[in-house]
Every structure is written in C-alpha cells, then in structure tokens.
Amino acid sequence: MQSLLSRHQNPDNTGLVQSITPERAHWKHVGFDVYHLEPGQTLQQETGTQEICLVLVTGRADVKTSKESWDDLGDRMSVFEEKAPYAVYVPHSDQFTVTATTNLELAVCRAPGFGNHSARLILPETMGRETRGKGTNTRHVCDILPQTEPADSLLVVEVITPNGSWSSYPPHKHDTDNMPSESQLEEIYYHRLQPPQGFAFQRVYTDDRSLDETMVVHDGDVVMVPRGYHPAGAPHGYDLYYLNVMAGPQRVWKFKNDPAHEWIVQQ
C-alpha cells in the first residue's frame, strides 16, 4: 500500500513543495499544492474544471483572477500568530495569478467545481474561530471556507493543537455516504510545528484495520486521509498547526466517532 504520508520537499523552480493529486492519493475529489514563493515570484494557473481556494498561509501577495484584483493581501507571518489567514475563492473556468510581495507560503486547495459562484476575497474577520474540547483535548479552530459559505465542493479549515494535546479526537471518521448521520469526505492534513524541529503523530485506521497506519509527521508534511479515523497528537513542547481540505460527493461535514472511544465525550 502506498504511504499516506507526503514529506516536505525543497522548492522546485516554481516554488512547489507539496503536490497531492487525486491520482496520487487514489481518490476522486481533493487536490492540494503548497508553494513557497520569494518576493516578486509569480504563480499563474487556469482553474479548468476545478474550484480553488487560495490560502495565504503566511506572507503577503497580490492576487488576480480574470475579473478581480486584490493588492498586497496578508498580514500573518507565522501560522502560530493569533490571526486568521487571508484567502481567495476562484471558481471553475477561471484563472488566477499570485505574485508574492514577501516570502509567501501559499496553499492551493482544489476540488470539482460546477456552480455559478464568483471569485471573491475571504477576509480574516469573516472567518469563524472557536476553541473546542478541554484539557489535553483542546484545539483552536478557524473556519476558512465552511459549508455555510458558497462553494461547490471545498471545505477548508485550520486548527492549532497546543503542545501535549490531541486533535481530531476522539478518533472520528467521515468515509461513508450515510446522511444525515455521516458524510463521505476525503481529507488533507498539512502540518506545521512550533518550534519547527519538532514532530507529531497521526494515525489513520478503519474499523476492520484493513487500513492502519501511524505516522511521525514533521514540519511541512502532508497526511492523506482517504477513509477511516484519523487522530493527531502533539508532544509536549511542540505546538501543532494543520490546514484541512475536504471534499466529497456532498459538501457536508458529518462525522462518526470511533465507538470504542465515544465515552471520552460522554463524561
């Protein structure tokens, strides 16, 4: 079985450091790239049949689509600042150009597009932010492109898990089209760590254990979750950030906890 873990790579001549295609992940919906662009460096792409959410993970940039233009977006230089990111939604049959005005960490999130949405800027102050859980199950969530906002397929969220805590926990899954109790969604985890020399753990497993992979993730790594439960843990001393990208047959996030660990949230 191909590993679900994609290690961070040094930038190529376009700045690309991560590239997850549906073909590589052996699924149908989610595509995900990360670019590290230097000041003045430009990325230009057609969206084709895909809708795109551009997330300015860190740094600043000018962003243009075929009809819209925004100058010098972004004010977050670390994902561990207490700030939400800037993002831009770009529909299918469009194009985008991103020109870095500082060092830029850019996530390009893709999924099938088929609606009539317009390109738009997603401002940090419009993103819902909340703290979930308690004790060592605490995590801080920012909804970048939730199901309550217009899009065809994409769901995008970022999470910070304080050191010594667990996230996506109790273990939950969303791999079965069984609405209204569970939706089928593929998922990307793009991990960052503070300090960056740290590590974290993520396990992906199914009820029958036909899939059961536990990974040590480092700064900049990606974990692909095609199915199964997928908890993540941050060791003492190292805060964990991850950017989630999800898509599936329906744009709805309904998850099911592992019954063996459901008691944790029933106390």
MARSE-783489 format. One record per residue (C-alpha): residue in three letters; x, y, z. Coordinates in steps of 0.001 Angstrom, whole numbers. Example, Ala and Ser with C-alpha at 12.3 -4.5 7.8 and 13.67 -1.06 7.14 Angstrom:
BEGIN
<pt rest="ALA" x="12300" y="-4500" z="7800"/>
<pt rest="SER" x="13670" y="-1060" z="7140"/>
This chain:
BEGIN
<pt rest="MET" x="0" y="0" z="0"/>
<pt rest="GLN" x="1243" y="3477" z="-845"/>
<pt rest="SER" x="2035" y="5550" z="2231"/>
<pt rest="LEU" x="-469" y="8176" z="3294"/>
<pt rest="LEU" x="2422" y="10461" z="4292"/>
<pt rest="SER" x="3954" y="13010" z="1900"/>
<pt rest="ARG" x="7206" y="14504" z="3133"/>
<pt rest="HIS" x="8038" y="18178" z="2691"/>
<pt rest="GLN" x="10355" y="18800" z="-262"/>
<pt rest="ASN" x="12657" y="21672" z="-1122"/>
<pt rest="PRO" x="11019" y="24139" z="-3548"/>
<pt rest="ASP" x="11355" y="23420" z="-7255"/>
<pt rest="ASN" x="11816" y="26263" z="-9732"/>
<pt rest="THR" x="8118" y="27193" z="-9393"/>
<pt rest="GLY" x="8262" y="27144" z="-5586"/>
<pt rest="LEU" x="6299" y="23887" z="-5283"/>
<pt rest="VAL" x="6978" y="21942" z="-2044"/>
<pt rest="GLN" x="3887" y="19683" z="-1832"/>
<pt rest="SER" x="1651" y="18296" z="-4562"/>
<pt rest="ILE" x="-1231" y="15919" z="-3867"/>
<pt rest="THR" x="-3337" y="14969" z="-6879"/>
<pt rest="PRO" x="-6387" y="12681" z="-6876"/>
<pt rest="GLU" x="-4296" y="10193" z="-8861"/>
<pt rest="ARG" x="-1534" y="10177" z="-6251"/>
<pt rest="ALA" x="-3995" y="9909" z="-3354"/>
<pt rest="HIS" x="-6136" y="7280" z="-5127"/>
<pt rest="TRP" x="-9322" y="9237" z="-4615"/>
<pt rest="LYS" x="-11678" y="11426" z="-6654"/>
<pt rest="HIS" x="-12114" y="14925" z="-5264"/>
<pt rest="VAL" x="-9313" y="16719" z="-3409"/>
<pt rest="GLY" x="-6187" y="18267" z="-4901"/>
<pt rest="PHE" x="-3678" y="20175" z="-2800"/>
<pt rest="ASP" x="-441" y="22052" z="-3513"/>
<pt rest="VAL" x="1830" y="24193" z="-1363"/>
<pt rest="TYR" x="4197" y="26783" z="-2817"/>
<pt rest="HIS" x="6978" y="28752" z="-1178"/>
<pt rest="LEU" x="7350" y="31887" z="-3287"/>
<pt rest="GLU" x="10039" y="34534" z="-2945"/>
<pt rest="PRO" x="9244" y="38272" z="-3218"/>
<pt rest="GLY" x="8361" y="39055" z="-6838"/>
<pt rest="GLN" x="7842" y="35404" z="-7787"/>
<pt rest="THR" x="4556" y="34671" z="-9592"/>
<pt rest="LEU" x="2284" y="31658" z="-9860"/>
<pt rest="GLN" x="-308" y="31615" z="-12645"/>
<pt rest="GLN" x="-2788" y="28809" z="-13350"/>
<pt rest="GLU" x="-6083" y="28046" z="-15063"/>
<pt rest="THR" x="-8743" y="26508" z="-12831"/>
<pt rest="GLY" x="-10261" y="24313" z="-15542"/>
<pt rest="THR" x="-12966" y="22059" z="-14079"/>
<pt rest="GLN" x="-11828" y="22727" z="-10509"/>
<pt rest="GLU" x="-12793" y="25361" z="-7960"/>
<pt rest="ILE" x="-9869" y="26744" z="-5969"/>
<pt rest="CYS" x="-9363" y="28165" z="-2506"/>
<pt rest="LEU" x="-6070" y="30041" z="-2281"/>
<pt rest="VAL" x="-4950" y="30255" z="1346"/>
<pt rest="LEU" x="-2179" y="32724" z="2172"/>
<pt rest="VAL" x="-789" y="30545" z="4938"/>
<pt rest="THR" x="1979" y="33044" z="5719"/>
<pt rest="GLY" x="3223" y="36154" z="3928"/>
<pt rest="ARG" x="1735" y="38722" z="1567"/>
<pt rest="ALA" x="789" y="38718" z="-2119"/>
<pt rest="ASP" x="-1110" y="40365" z="-4944"/>
<pt rest="VAL" x="-3888" y="38105" z="-6264"/>
<pt rest="LYS" x="-5739" y="38439" z="-9556"/>
<pt rest="THR" x="-8444" y="36434" z="-11297"/>
<pt rest="SER" x="-9959" y="37068" z="-14731"/>
<pt rest="LYS" x="-12304" y="39723" z="-13287"/>
<pt rest="GLU" x="-10976" y="40638" z="-9833"/>
<pt rest="SER" x="-7771" y="42001" z="-8331"/>
<pt rest="TRP" x="-6540" y="42460" z="-4753"/>
<pt rest="ASP" x="-3247" y="44066" z="-3809"/>
<pt rest="ASP" x="-846" y="43138" z="-1001"/>
<pt rest="LEU" x="-3101" y="40717" z="849"/>
<pt rest="GLY" x="-1991" y="39033" z="4050"/>
<pt rest="ASP" x="-581" y="40091" z="7391"/>
<pt rest="ARG" x="332" y="36788" z="9070"/>
<pt rest="MET" x="3990" y="35823" z="9090"/>
<pt rest="SER" x="3565" y="32697" z="11246"/>
<pt rest="VAL" x="667" y="30261" z="11451"/>
<pt rest="PHE" x="1078" y="30410" z="15236"/>
<pt rest="GLU" x="165" y="34099" z="15429"/>
<pt rest="GLU" x="-3319" y="34643" z="16806"/>
<pt rest="LYS" x="-4611" y="35659" z="13384"/>
<pt rest="ALA" x="-6774" y="34093" z="10713"/>
<pt rest="PRO" x="-5363" y="33979" z="7165"/>
<pt rest="TYR" x="-6474" y="35757" z="4026"/>
<pt rest="ALA" x="-7976" y="33510" z="1349"/>
<pt rest="VAL" x="-9382" y="33858" z="-2173"/>
<pt rest="TYR" x="-12062" y="31685" z="-3768"/>
<pt rest="VAL" x="-11678" y="31129" z="-7521"/>
<pt rest="PRO" x="-14407" y="29280" z="-9461"/>
<pt rest="HIS" x="-14007" y="26758" z="-12257"/>
<pt rest="SER" x="-13383" y="28074" z="-15792"/>
<pt rest="ASP" x="-11347" y="30955" z="-14388"/>
<pt rest="GLN" x="-7689" y="31697" z="-13766"/>
<pt rest="PHE" x="-5526" y="33175" z="-11033"/>
<pt rest="THR" x="-2204" y="34933" z="-10693"/>
<pt rest="VAL" x="-451" y="35208" z="-7334"/>
<pt rest="THR" x="2600" y="37478" z="-7016"/>
<pt rest="ALA" x="4441" y="37337" z="-3709"/>
<pt rest="THR" x="5277" y="40695" z="-2130"/>
<pt rest="THR" x="7092" y="38993" z="784"/>
<pt rest="ASN" x="8181" y="35409" z="1297"/>
<pt rest="LEU" x="4904" y="33579" z="782"/>
<pt rest="GLU" x="3591" y="30186" z="1851"/>
<pt rest="LEU" x="603" y="29554" z="-402"/>
<pt rest="ALA" x="-1813" y="26626" z="-257"/>
<pt rest="VAL" x="-3774" y="25855" z="-3431"/>
<pt rest="CYS" x="-6823" y="23775" z="-2471"/>
<pt rest="ARG" x="-8774" y="22106" z="-5290"/>
<pt rest="ALA" x="-11999" y="20168" z="-5788"/>
<pt rest="PRO" x="-14567" y="19771" z="-8579"/>
<pt rest="GLY" x="-16378" y="22984" z="-9493"/>
<pt rest="PHE" x="-19712" y="23168" z="-11280"/>
<pt rest="GLY" x="-21682" y="26141" z="-9870"/>
<pt rest="ASN" x="-22080" y="29793" z="-10738"/>
<pt rest="HIS" x="-20072" y="31330" z="-7891"/>
<pt rest="SER" x="-17928" y="34396" z="-8454"/>
<pt rest="ALA" x="-14333" y="34887" z="-7419"/>
<pt rest="ARG" x="-14179" y="36556" z="-4024"/>
<pt rest="LEU" x="-11846" y="37630" z="-1270"/>
<pt rest="ILE" x="-12352" y="35837" z="2057"/>
<pt rest="LEU" x="-11309" y="38228" z="4806"/>
<pt rest="PRO" x="-9904" y="37009" z="8145"/>
<pt rest="GLU" x="-12570" y="38850" z="10129"/>
<pt rest="THR" x="-15335" y="36887" z="8357"/>
<pt rest="MET" x="-13905" y="33511" z="9416"/>
<pt rest="GLY" x="-15462" y="31797" z="12409"/>
<pt rest="ARG" x="-12993" y="30997" z="15195"/>
<pt rest="GLU" x="-13615" y="28848" z="18258"/>
<pt rest="THR" x="-11916" y="26704" z="20863"/>
<pt rest="ARG" x="-13128" y="23113" z="21093"/>
<pt rest="GLY" x="-12574" y="20480" z="23753"/>
<pt rest="LYS" x="-10997" y="20814" z="27169"/>
<pt rest="GLY" x="-7829" y="19816" z="28963"/>
<pt rest="THR" x="-5500" y="17813" z="26739"/>
<pt rest="ASN" x="-8220" y="17631" z="24094"/>
<pt rest="THR" x="-8159" y="21395" z="23462"/>
<pt rest="ARG" x="-7765" y="22802" z="19940"/>
<pt rest="HIS" x="-8326" y="26197" z="18312"/>
<pt rest="VAL" x="-10289" y="26160" z="15054"/>
<pt rest="CYS" x="-10605" y="28697" z="12220"/>
<pt rest="ASP" x="-13222" y="28076" z="9504"/>
<pt rest="ILE" x="-11765" y="29427" z="6267"/>
<pt rest="LEU" x="-14377" y="28015" z="3852"/>
<pt rest="PRO" x="-17100" y="26207" z="5837"/>
<pt rest="GLN" x="-20248" y="24626" z="4419"/>
<pt rest="THR" x="-22223" y="27749" z="5340"/>
<pt rest="GLU" x="-20283" y="29781" z="2755"/>
<pt rest="PRO" x="-20725" y="29496" z="-1037"/>
<pt rest="ALA" x="-18720" y="26822" z="-2881"/>
<pt rest="ASP" x="-19400" y="23631" z="-4809"/>
<pt rest="SER" x="-17186" y="21021" z="-3145"/>
<pt rest="LEU" x="-14444" y="22512" z="-981"/>
<pt rest="LEU" x="-14361" y="22678" z="2803"/>
<pt rest="VAL" x="-11276" y="24380" z="4271"/>
<pt rest="VAL" x="-10371" y="24805" z="7945"/>
<pt rest="GLU" x="-7227" y="25303" z="10010"/>
<pt rest="VAL" x="-6542" y="24085" z="13541"/>
<pt rest="ILE" x="-3899" y="24731" z="16198"/>
<pt rest="THR" x="-3392" y="21976" z="18758"/>
<pt rest="PRO" x="-1412" y="23133" z="21821"/>
<pt rest="ASN" x="1588" y="21041" z="22792"/>
<pt rest="GLY" x="696" y="18000" z="24848"/>
<pt rest="SER" x="-2831" y="17853" z="23381"/>
<pt rest="TRP" x="-4759" y="15717" z="20904"/>
<pt rest="SER" x="-6863" y="16778" z="17947"/>
<pt rest="SER" x="-9424" y="15123" z="15679"/>
<pt rest="TYR" x="-10085" y="13291" z="18916"/>
<pt rest="PRO" x="-11844" y="11170" z="19992"/>
<pt rest="PRO" x="-10968" y="9491" z="16694"/>
<pt rest="HIS" x="-13647" y="10243" z="14130"/>
<pt rest="LYS" x="-14297" y="9356" z="10505"/>
<pt rest="HIS" x="-16345" y="10634" z="7583"/>
<pt rest="ASP" x="-15932" y="7968" z="4906"/>
<pt rest="THR" x="-19479" y="6681" z="4390"/>
<pt rest="ASP" x="-22305" y="8327" z="2458"/>
<pt rest="ASN" x="-24911" y="7725" z="5159"/>
<pt rest="MET" x="-26632" y="11062" z="5621"/>
<pt rest="PRO" x="-27815" y="12565" z="7859"/>
<pt rest="SER" x="-25512" y="10769" z="10335"/>
<pt rest="GLU" x="-22272" y="10626" z="8300"/>
<pt rest="SER" x="-20908" y="12139" z="5092"/>
<pt rest="GLN" x="-18195" y="10864" z="2767"/>
<pt rest="LEU" x="-15248" y="13262" z="2612"/>
<pt rest="GLU" x="-11621" y="12873" z="1568"/>
<pt rest="GLU" x="-9257" y="14943" z="3689"/>
<pt rest="ILE" x="-5812" y="16542" z="3615"/>
<pt rest="TYR" x="-3795" y="17440" z="6709"/>
<pt rest="TYR" x="-983" y="19930" z="6041"/>
<pt rest="HIS" x="1128" y="20045" z="9199"/>
<pt rest="ARG" x="3316" y="22785" z="10677"/>
<pt rest="LEU" x="5141" y="22669" z="14015"/>
<pt rest="GLN" x="6464" y="25204" z="16512"/>
<pt rest="PRO" x="9412" y="25017" z="17088"/>
<pt rest="PRO" x="9917" y="23636" z="13569"/>
<pt rest="GLN" x="12377" y="20887" z="14547"/>
<pt rest="GLY" x="9570" y="19077" z="16385"/>
<pt rest="PHE" x="7356" y="16202" z="15397"/>
<pt rest="ALA" x="3807" y="14990" z="15929"/>
<pt rest="PHE" x="1865" y="11783" z="15395"/>
<pt rest="GLN" x="-1126" y="10928" z="13253"/>
<pt rest="ARG" x="-2869" y="7579" z="12959"/>
<pt rest="VAL" x="-5292" y="6617" z="10172"/>
<pt rest="TYR" x="-7237" y="3405" z="10723"/>
<pt rest="THR" x="-10509" y="1673" z="9848"/>
<pt rest="ASP" x="-12793" y="-479" z="11982"/>
<pt rest="ASP" x="-11562" y="-3683" z="10346"/>
<pt rest="ARG" x="-7918" y="-2493" z="10404"/>
<pt rest="SER" x="-7564" y="-3072" z="6666"/>
<pt rest="LEU" x="-6050" y="414" z="6886"/>
<pt rest="ASP" x="-3974" y="1138" z="9973"/>
<pt rest="GLU" x="-1023" y="3495" z="9534"/>
<pt rest="THR" x="660" y="5540" z="12268"/>
<pt rest="MET" x="2936" y="8324" z="11038"/>
<pt rest="VAL" x="5528" y="10630" z="12548"/>
<pt rest="VAL" x="4906" y="14000" z="10903"/>
<pt rest="HIS" x="7406" y="16824" z="10661"/>
<pt rest="ASP" x="7079" y="20494" z="9746"/>
<pt rest="GLY" x="5586" y="20814" z="6248"/>
<pt rest="ASP" x="4446" y="17199" z="5873"/>
<pt rest="VAL" x="1049" y="16188" z="4475"/>
<pt rest="VAL" x="-1129" y="13261" z="5562"/>
<pt rest="MET" x="-3805" y="11972" z="3175"/>
<pt rest="VAL" x="-6961" y="10566" z="4767"/>
<pt rest="PRO" x="-8938" y="8603" z="2169"/>
<pt rest="ARG" x="-11044" y="6840" z="4825"/>
<pt rest="GLY" x="-11004" y="5847" z="8466"/>
<pt rest="TYR" x="-10414" y="7529" z="11810"/>
<pt rest="HIS" x="-7531" y="9996" z="11915"/>
<pt rest="PRO" x="-6487" y="11410" z="15338"/>
<pt rest="ALA" x="-3372" y="13594" z="15711"/>
<pt rest="GLY" x="-1239" y="14220" z="18786"/>
<pt rest="ALA" x="1223" y="16997" z="19629"/>
<pt rest="PRO" x="4068" y="16068" z="22036"/>
<pt rest="HIS" x="4998" y="18239" z="24995"/>
<pt rest="GLY" x="6904" y="21329" z="23861"/>
<pt rest="TYR" x="5670" y="21394" z="20253"/>
<pt rest="ASP" x="2505" y="23161" z="19106"/>
<pt rest="LEU" x="840" y="21623" z="16060"/>
<pt rest="TYR" x="-893" y="23505" z="13237"/>
<pt rest="TYR" x="-2711" y="21837" z="10393"/>
<pt rest="LEU" x="-4665" y="23014" z="7382"/>
<pt rest="ASN" x="-7550" y="20699" z="6443"/>
<pt rest="VAL" x="-9005" y="20422" z="2958"/>
<pt rest="MET" x="-12058" y="18193" z="2474"/>
<pt rest="ALA" x="-14362" y="17314" z="-412"/>
<pt rest="GLY" x="-16689" y="14500" z="-1397"/>
<pt rest="PRO" x="-19996" y="13680" z="-3102"/>
<pt rest="GLN" x="-21846" y="16158" z="-853"/>
<pt rest="ARG" x="-20496" y="19362" z="672"/>
<pt rest="VAL" x="-21485" y="18408" z="4209"/>
<pt rest="TRP" x="-19259" y="17566" z="7197"/>
<pt rest="LYS" x="-20914" y="14887" z="9325"/>
<pt rest="PHE" x="-18585" y="12609" z="11265"/>
<pt rest="LYS" x="-18832" y="9461" z="13368"/>
<pt rest="ASN" x="-16691" y="8876" z="16453"/>
<pt rest="ASP" x="-14964" y="5545" z="16989"/>
<pt rest="PRO" x="-17473" y="3709" z="19232"/>
<pt rest="ALA" x="-14627" y="2353" z="21375"/>
<pt rest="HIS" x="-13677" y="5911" z="22363"/>
<pt rest="GLU" x="-17067" y="7627" z="22344"/>
<pt rest="TRP" x="-17108" y="7562" z="26160"/>
<pt rest="ILE" x="-14489" y="10332" z="26197"/>
<pt rest="VAL" x="-17049" y="12927" z="25119"/>
<pt rest="GLN" x="-19930" y="11413" z="27084"/>
<pt rest="GLN" x="-18432" y="12162" z="30501"/>
